[in-house]
Amino acid sequence: MYARLERVEPIARNIMTFWFRPEAPVDYIAGQFTELYLPHDNPDERGEKHWFTISSAPTDPLFSITTKFASGRSSTYKQVLRRLRPGTRLQFAEPMGDFVLPKDQRIPLLFVAGSIGITPVHSMIQYLADTGETRNIHLLYNVPHEDELAFGDLFERYATSYTPVVSRPAAWQGETGRVDTPRILTELGAMPPDALIYLSGPEPMVERFNAELRDSGIPGRRLITDFFHGYRAV
């Protein structure tokens, strides 16, 4: 599919949302991802194609991706992405993925997101807010620094409970440290026994939580995961 860059929006420190106007309506489910092709001269080992969650909701006529840029030197791909100008025509893969909301609206949901792993959570919660659908959602959101928290206004407004956790705080007055498996189990213990756990973030984080929660007796059918390659643990 093809789309043109409409605008770029800063979301938090080193985090930007890129909004695109598709040439034809895009059919996707909140939480799915796409691949953006950015051909350029002398690409480094990261290549010319990257996977991105669609961070917008299907209710919006535009669609967006939200990404984090390294504080130092970025890959050649991210350098090209950052230099894109409104009106640029770009090629995307058709949306795909099964990190989506369950069809049964009664099932309670615990989202555990690390850093840029918040993007599919935003897509799903924005969709619910736009459609007026109410679900029992608890969100644990872990970031390194408080100025990297994204989309907080939406989560405060919609989620049943929203707990941002900052690993390396400066002047943060909320919960600090790193979200770990005991913290997840504590949150889960206050929820109904049929709650699903959605894990989204850097690959090492998601793999660790997935393994440790299974070892703690959580059946695999209750765990839904989304890996973000190339990002360090929170």
C-alpha positions in Angstrom: 0.0 0.0 0.0 1.1 3.6 -0.6 0.7 6.7 1.6 2.0 10.2 1.8 3.5 11.7 5.0 1.1 14.2 6.4 2.9 15.5 9.5 5.4 14.6 12.2 4.4 15.0 15.9 6.8 15.0 18.9 5.3 12.7 21.6 8.1 12.5 24.3 11.8 12.8 24.4 13.3 11.2 21.3 9.9 9.8 20.4 8.1 10.9 17.3 4.8 10.0 15.6 4.6 10.1 11.8 1.1 10.5 10.3 0.3 9.3 6.8 -2.6 9.8 4.4 -3.2 6.5 2.5 -4.0 6.5 -1.1 -6.8 4.0 -0.4 -8.5 3.2 2.9 -6.4 1.0 5.2 -8.1 -2.1 6.7 -6.4 -3.0 9.9 -7.2 -4.1 13.5 -5.9 -2.0 16.4 -2.6 -3.4 17.6 -1.4 -4.7 14.2 1.9 -3.7 12.5 3.2 -2.8 9.1 6.6 -2.6 7.3 7.9 0.7 5.8 10.3 0.6 2.9 12.8 3.4 2.8 15.3 2.9 0.0 18.5 4.9 0.4 22.2 5.0 -0.5 24.7 2.9 1.5 22.3 1.4 4.0 23.9 0.0 7.2 23.2 -3.5 8.6 19.7 -2.4 9.7 18.7 -2.4 6.0 15.9 -0.5 4.2 12.8 -2.1 5.7 11.6 -1.9 9.3 8.5 -3.2 11.1 6.4 -0.7 13.0 3.3 -1.0 15.0 0.5 1.1 13.7 0.1 3.4 16.7 -3.2 5.1 15.5 -6.7 3.6 15.8 -8.6 2.3 12.8 -11.2 5.0 13.5 -8.8 7.7 12.1 -8.7 8.4 8.4 -4.9 8.8 8.7 -2.6 6.1 10.2 0.5 6.6 12.2 3.7 4.9 13.3 5.5 6.0 16.5 9.2 5.4 17.0 12.1 6.2 19.3 15.3 7.7 18.1 18.7 6.9 19.6 20.2 9.7 21.6 23.5 9.2 19.7 24.0 8.2 16.1 20.9 6.4 14.6 20.9 3.8 11.9 20.9 5.0 8.3 17.3 4.0 8.1 16.3 6.1 11.1 18.3 9.0 9.7 16.3 8.9 6.5 13.0 8.5 8.4 13.8 11.6 10.5 14.5 13.7 7.4 11.2 12.8 5.6 9.2 15.8 4.5 5.4 16.1 4.3 4.1 15.0 0.9 6.7 12.2 0.5 5.1 9.1 -1.0 6.0 5.9 0.8 5.4 2.1 0.4 4.1 0.0 3.3 3.3 -3.6 3.7 -0.4 -4.6 4.3 -1.1 -4.6 8.1 -0.8 -7.9 9.9 -0.4 -9.4 13.4 -2.5 -11.0 16.2 -1.5 -8.7 19.1 -5.1 -7.5 19.2 -8.0 -7.2 21.6 -10.0 -10.3 22.4 -13.5 -10.4 20.8 -15.1 -11.0 24.2 -15.4 -7.6 25.7 -15.9 -9.0 29.2 -12.4 -10.4 29.5 -10.2 -8.3 31.8 -6.9 -7.2 30.4 -3.5 -6.5 31.9 -1.1 -4.6 29.6 2.6 -4.7 30.5 4.5 -2.3 28.2 8.1 -1.4 28.2 9.4 1.8 26.4 8.3 1.9 22.7 6.2 -1.2 23.4 3.4 1.2 24.4 2.5 1.8 20.7 0.1 -1.2 20.2 -1.5 -0.4 23.6 -2.1 3.1 22.4 -3.7 1.9 19.2 -6.1 -0.4 21.1 -7.0 2.0 23.9 -7.5 4.8 21.4 -9.8 2.6 19.4 -11.9 1.8 22.5 -12.1 5.4 23.5 -13.2 6.5 20.0 -15.9 3.8 19.8 -17.1 4.3 23.3 -16.4 0.7 24.2 -15.7 0.0 27.9 -13.3 -2.7 29.0 -11.6 -3.6 32.3 -8.0 -2.6 31.4 -5.0 -2.3 33.8 -1.8 -0.9 32.4 1.8 -1.1 33.8 4.1 1.1 31.7 7.8 1.1 32.3 10.2 3.6 30.9 13.8 4.6 31.7 13.1 8.3 32.2 10.0 10.2 33.0 10.2 12.4 30.0 9.9 9.3 27.8 6.4 8.6 29.0 4.0 8.8 26.0 0.2 9.1 25.6 -0.4 9.5 29.4 -3.5 11.7 29.0 -5.4 8.9 27.1 -4.4 6.2 29.6 -5.4 8.4 32.6 -8.7 9.0 31.0 -9.6 5.5 29.8 -7.8 2.7 31.7 -9.3 1.2 34.8 -5.9 1.6 36.4 -2.8 3.2 34.9 0.6 2.8 36.6 3.6 4.4 34.9 6.9 3.2 36.4 10.2 5.1 35.8 13.5 3.1 36.1 15.9 6.0 36.4 14.0 9.0 37.7 15.1 12.6 38.0 12.2 14.4 39.8 9.6 11.7 39.3 7.1 11.4 42.2 5.4 8.2 41.1 6.4 4.5 41.2 10.1 3.9 40.4 12.3 0.9 39.6 11.9 -1.8 37.0 8.7 -3.7 36.5 9.4 -7.4 37.2 7.5 -10.6 37.4 6.5 -10.3 41.1 5.1 -6.8 40.3 3.1 -8.2 37.4 1.8 -11.1 39.6 0.8 -8.6 42.3 -1.2 -6.6 39.8 -2.7 -9.8 38.4 -3.7 -10.9 41.9 -6.1 -8.0 42.1 -7.9 -9.0 38.9 -10.4 -11.7 38.0 -8.8 -15.1 37.3 -9.6 -15.1 33.6 -7.6 -11.9 32.9 -5.3 -11.9 29.8 -1.8 -10.6 30.1 -0.4 -8.6 27.1 3.4 -8.2 27.1 4.8 -5.6 24.7 8.3 -4.1 24.6 12.0 -4.9 23.9 12.5 -8.5 23.0 14.6 -9.5 26.1 12.0 -8.0 28.4 9.1 -9.9 26.7 11.0 -13.2 26.6 11.9 -13.0 30.2 8.4 -12.1 31.4 6.8 -14.8 29.2 9.1 -17.5 30.6 8.9 -16.4 34.2 5.1 -16.0 34.2 4.7 -19.5 32.7 7.1 -20.8 35.4 4.8 -19.1 38.0 1.8 -21.1 36.7 0.2 -18.7 34.3 -1.0 -20.8 31.3 0.3 -19.9 27.9 -3.3 -19.2 26.6 -3.4 -16.2 28.9 -0.2 -14.6 27.6 -0.2 -12.5 24.4 3.2 -11.1 23.3 4.6 -8.5 21.0 8.4 -8.3 20.5 10.3 -5.1 19.5 13.6 -6.0 18.0 16.7 -3.8 18.4 15.7 -2.1 21.6 17.5 -2.6 24.9 15.6 -3.6 28.1 14.1 -0.8 30.1 
